[in-house]
Amino acid sequence: MKNQFLILGGTGKTGSRIAKLLQERGELVRLGSRSANPAFNWEDTSNWAHVLHGITHLYITYQPDLAVPGAFEAVSELVAQAKVAGVQKIVLLSGKGETEAQRCEHLIKDSGIDYTIIQCNWFSQNWSESFLMEPVLAGHVALPMSTYKIPFVDADDIADVAVEVFLNPAHNGLTYELTGPKGYTFREAVATIAEASGRSIGFTPVSIADYKAVMQQMGLGDDYVWLITYLFTEVIGNPDNSIITNDIEKIIGRPAKDFQQYANEMASSGVWRLSEKAV
């Protein structure tokens, strides 16, 4: 029987890339998203058995993060249904240094299904496909925890790793920590983007309390404010998360993409170029 992959978050930063790579290899891929057919919704378990039917390999990424309340219960139910459906291999995208995410990791490890866990910290793509893109385009970024070095990891590297660990059983039962090859403070990251894009982009360090207050003033939901605050304090503030590994090179045979290379590539793509209307 030919393998069939269910890629949750199939339209997201990592899922879309993993799906594309697998399809290019001729693998059968089913996207797990609300817009897919059949649709997958973390908040509605009623059709999960249908979505999982015939699936041999499952990629789990939980939105917005494994640390949020309810994530453990949802992943627990999914894994239980995956076992009934006959899923043979799970790849879990987990949060590096997130205590709450480790509960989900143990759940996968104890499932009886072959697995590989890939732990990541902050994605480089947060600057071009997520919440940090807007301030970059506005020309000024204000962030807390400004002195911490972050080895931003590229979503393309994560996808390459995920495909390799899916297809090579030598990675079964292992946990990998994926990082970029060099740490950058937020100020250094902004300066790198500014240089690559030829734009003037300012940076202001702020306290976590002030940053949280601004998010609340913007009317952002309590769950979102909690998550962003958690990621800044518990993840960036965790000294273990500044440690750089060579797991990406060990798995795919080439060095991890540096943030400078990412910035150069994104600048060349025009993603940070201001439109004439904006100018």
GIVEN-V161582 format. One record per residue. RES is the residue in three letters. SS is DSSP state (a for helix, b for strand, c for the rest). OMEGA is omega in degrees with one decimal (* if undefined). Layout:
res: {RES | RES}
ss: {SS | SS}
omega: {OMEGA | OMEGA}
This chain:
res: {MET | LYS | ASN | GLN | PHE | LEU | ILE | LEU | GLY | GLY | THR | GLY | LYS | THR | GLY | SER | ARG | ILE | ALA | LYS | LEU | LEU | GLN | GLU | ARG | GLY | GLU | LEU | VAL | ARG | LEU | GLY | SER | ARG | SER | ALA | ASN | PRO | ALA | PHE | ASN | TRP | GLU | ASP | THR | SER | ASN | TRP | ALA | HIS | VAL | LEU | HIS | GLY | ILE | THR | HIS | LEU | TYR | ILE | THR | TYR | GLN | PRO | ASP | LEU | ALA | VAL | PRO | GLY | ALA | PHE | GLU | ALA | VAL | SER | GLU | LEU | VAL | ALA | GLN | ALA | LYS | VAL | ALA | GLY | VAL | GLN | LYS | ILE | VAL | LEU | LEU | SER | GLY | LYS | GLY | GLU | THR | GLU | ALA | GLN | ARG | CYS | GLU | HIS | LEU | ILE | LYS | ASP | SER | GLY | ILE | ASP | TYR | THR | ILE | ILE | GLN | CYS | ASN | TRP | PHE | SER | GLN | ASN | TRP | SER | GLU | SER | PHE | LEU | MET | GLU | PRO | VAL | LEU | ALA | GLY | HIS | VAL | ALA | LEU | PRO | MET | SER | THR | TYR | LYS | ILE | PRO | PHE | VAL | ASP | ALA | ASP | ASP | ILE | ALA | ASP | VAL | ALA | VAL | GLU | VAL | PHE | LEU | ASN | PRO | ALA | HIS | ASN | GLY | LEU | THR | TYR | GLU | LEU | THR | GLY | PRO | LYS | GLY | TYR | THR | PHE | ARG | GLU | ALA | VAL | ALA | THR | ILE | ALA | GLU | ALA | SER | GLY | ARG | SER | ILE | GLY | PHE | THR | PRO | VAL | SER | ILE | ALA | ASP | TYR | LYS | ALA | VAL | MET | GLN | GLN | MET | GLY | LEU | GLY | ASP | ASP | TYR | VAL | TRP | LEU | ILE | THR | TYR | LEU | PHE | THR | GLU | VAL | ILE | GLY | ASN | PRO | ASP | ASN | SER | ILE | ILE | THR | ASN | ASP | ILE | GLU | LYS | ILE | ILE | GLY | ARG | PRO | ALA | LYS | ASP | PHE | GLN | GLN | TYR | ALA | ASN | GLU | MET | ALA | SER | SER | GLY | VAL | TRP | ARG | LEU | SER | GLU | LYS | ALA | VAL}
ss: {c | c | c | b | b | b | b | b | c | c | c | c | c | c | a | a | a | a | a | a | a | a | a | a | c | c | c | b | b | b | b | b | c | c | c | c | c | c | c | c | b | c | c | b | a | a | a | a | a | a | a | a | c | c | c | c | b | b | b | b | c | c | c | c | c | c | c | c | c | c | a | a | a | a | a | a | a | a | a | a | a | a | a | a | a | c | c | c | b | b | b | b | b | b | b | c | c | c | a | a | a | a | a | a | a | a | a | a | a | c | c | c | c | b | b | b | b | b | b | b | c | c | b | a | a | a | a | c | c | c | c | c | a | a | a | a | a | a | c | b | b | b | b | c | c | c | c | c | c | b | c | c | b | c | a | a | a | a | a | a | a | a | a | a | a | a | a | c | a | a | a | c | c | b | b | b | b | b | c | c | c | c | c | b | c | a | a | a | a | a | a | a | a | a | a | a | a | c | c | c | c | b | b | b | b | c | c | a | a | a | a | a | a | a | a | a | a | c | c | c | c | a | a | a | a | a | a | a | a | a | a | a | a | a | a | a | c | c | a | a | a | a | c | c | c | c | a | a | a | a | a | a | c | c | c | c | c | c | a | a | a | a | a | a | a | a | a | a | a | c | c | c | c | c | c | c | c | c | c}
omega: {-178.5 | 178.1 | 173.0 | -172.3 | 169.8 | -176.9 | 177.0 | -173.2 | -172.0 | 176.1 | -177.0 | -172.9 | -179.3 | -175.6 | -178.9 | 179.7 | 178.4 | 179.8 | -179.1 | -179.4 | 179.3 | 178.8 | 177.7 | 177.2 | 179.0 | -179.9 | 176.0 | -173.7 | 172.1 | 179.9 | 175.9 | 179.3 | -179.6 | -177.4 | -178.2 | 176.4 | 4.7 | -177.4 | 173.6 | -179.6 | -179.1 | -175.5 | -178.6 | -175.9 | -168.9 | -178.3 | -178.3 | 179.2 | 178.3 | -179.8 | -176.4 | -175.9 | 177.9 | -177.1 | 176.0 | -176.4 | -173.4 | 174.0 | -178.5 | 166.6 | -173.5 | 177.6 | 4.9 | -177.9 | 178.8 | -177.6 | -172.7 | 177.3 | 178.9 | -177.7 | -177.9 | -178.9 | -179.8 | 179.2 | 178.4 | 179.3 | 180.0 | -179.3 | 178.1 | 179.5 | 177.6 | 179.5 | 177.9 | -177.6 | 178.9 | 176.6 | -174.5 | -175.8 | 175.5 | 168.1 | -178.2 | 171.2 | -175.5 | -179.5 | 178.6 | 178.3 | 179.3 | -177.9 | -178.6 | -179.2 | -178.8 | 175.4 | 178.4 | 177.3 | 179.9 | 177.3 | 178.8 | -178.0 | -176.9 | -172.5 | -174.0 | 177.3 | 174.0 | -176.1 | 162.7 | 178.8 | 176.3 | -178.8 | -179.7 | 174.2 | -175.7 | 178.0 | 170.2 | -175.7 | 172.9 | -179.9 | -175.9 | -178.3 | -174.6 | -165.0 | 179.7 | -178.2 | -177.2 | 177.7 | 175.6 | 179.4 | 179.4 | 176.5 | 177.0 | -179.2 | 176.2 | -176.0 | 174.0 | 177.0 | -167.8 | -177.7 | -176.8 | 177.0 | -178.4 | 176.9 | -176.8 | -179.7 | -175.5 | -178.7 | 176.6 | 177.5 | 178.8 | -179.9 | 178.6 | 178.9 | -177.9 | 179.9 | -179.6 | -177.5 | 173.8 | -168.8 | -177.5 | -177.2 | 177.4 | -179.1 | -179.2 | 176.3 | -176.2 | 175.7 | -179.3 | 175.1 | -176.4 | 177.4 | 168.3 | -176.1 | -174.8 | 178.5 | 178.0 | 167.6 | 176.9 | 179.1 | 179.8 | 178.3 | 178.6 | 179.0 | 178.7 | 177.9 | -179.6 | 179.9 | -177.2 | -175.6 | 179.9 | -178.1 | 174.4 | -178.9 | -178.2 | 177.0 | 176.6 | 174.5 | 178.6 | 176.8 | 178.8 | 178.7 | 179.1 | 179.8 | 178.5 | -179.9 | 179.0 | 178.4 | 179.5 | 177.8 | 178.2 | 178.1 | 178.4 | -175.7 | -178.4 | -179.2 | 179.8 | 179.6 | 178.6 | -176.3 | -178.6 | 177.5 | 178.2 | -177.7 | 178.6 | -173.1 | -173.4 | -177.1 | 178.5 | -178.2 | 178.4 | -175.6 | 178.9 | -176.1 | 174.5 | -179.7 | -178.3 | 178.7 | 174.4 | -176.5 | 179.8 | 179.8 | -179.4 | -175.6 | -173.1 | 171.5 | 174.3 | -178.6 | 173.5 | -179.2 | 178.0 | -180.0 | 177.6 | 178.1 | 176.8 | -178.3 | 178.7 | -179.6 | -179.2 | 177.5 | 178.9 | 179.8 | 179.4 | -174.6 | 179.6 | -179.5 | 179.0 | 176.6 | 179.5 | 178.9 | -179.1 | 179.0 | *}
